[in-house]
Amino acid sequence: MESIDECFNSYSFLTLGGPRVGNKVKARFFAYMVKCLLETYTGRQKCDSKDDFKNKKLDMAGVLIKRELRLLFSVFRGK
């Protein structure tokens, strides 16, 4: 049987930052999710739609260009 640490590291929030992110960050994010769920259930917070434009994460043009150039340079250098 796996320990809670192994389950947390292997199966939960894999996109949260990779292996560099510790369990403390994952636990805080999980607690935030539970808090939002409970506030919605009790009526303190309204349900929001993930498809609503105001809930979308927008990247600025500079960030997108930086990401693309980093990828192109790594391909060019052969990494």
C-alpha positions in Angstrom: 0.0 0.0 0.0 1.3 3.4 -1.0 1.9 6.2 1.6 0.1 9.5 1.3 3.3 11.2 0.3 3.8 8.8 -2.6 0.2 9.2 -3.8 0.5 13.0 -3.5 3.8 13.0 -5.5 2.8 10.5 -8.1 -0.9 11.2 -8.8 -2.0 14.6 -7.7 -1.5 18.0 -9.4 1.1 16.8 -11.8 0.8 20.0 -13.9 1.3 22.3 -10.9 5.0 22.7 -11.5 6.5 19.3 -11.9 8.7 17.4 -9.4 10.3 20.7 -8.1 7.1 21.6 -6.4 6.8 20.3 -2.9 3.8 18.8 -1.1 3.3 22.1 0.8 2.4 23.9 -2.4 0.1 21.0 -3.5 -1.6 20.9 -0.1 -2.2 24.6 -0.2 -3.8 24.4 -3.6 -5.9 21.5 -2.5 -7.0 23.4 0.6 -7.9 26.4 -1.7 -10.0 24.1 -3.9 -11.9 22.7 -0.9 -12.4 26.2 0.5 -13.9 27.4 -2.8 -16.1 24.3 -3.0 -17.4 24.8 0.6 -18.1 28.5 0.0 -20.0 27.7 -3.1 -22.0 25.0 -1.3 -22.9 27.3 1.6 -23.8 30.1 -0.8 -21.1 32.5 0.3 -19.7 32.4 -3.3 -21.5 32.2 -6.6 -20.8 29.4 -9.0 -18.5 30.5 -11.9 -18.2 29.2 -15.4 -14.8 28.1 -16.6 -16.0 29.0 -20.1 -16.7 32.7 -19.2 -14.2 35.1 -20.7 -13.5 36.8 -17.3 -12.2 33.5 -15.9 -9.7 32.9 -18.8 -6.0 33.3 -18.2 -4.6 35.7 -20.8 -0.9 35.7 -21.7 0.6 38.9 -23.0 2.3 39.0 -26.4 5.8 39.3 -24.9 5.3 36.1 -22.8 4.1 34.2 -25.9 7.0 35.4 -28.0 9.5 34.5 -25.3 8.1 31.0 -25.0 8.2 30.5 -28.8 11.8 31.9 -29.1 13.0 29.7 -26.3 11.5 26.6 -28.1 13.1 27.6 -31.4 16.5 28.3 -29.9 16.5 24.9 -28.1 15.6 23.2 -31.4 18.3 25.1 -33.2 20.9 24.2 -30.6 19.9 20.6 -30.8 18.6 20.1 -27.3 
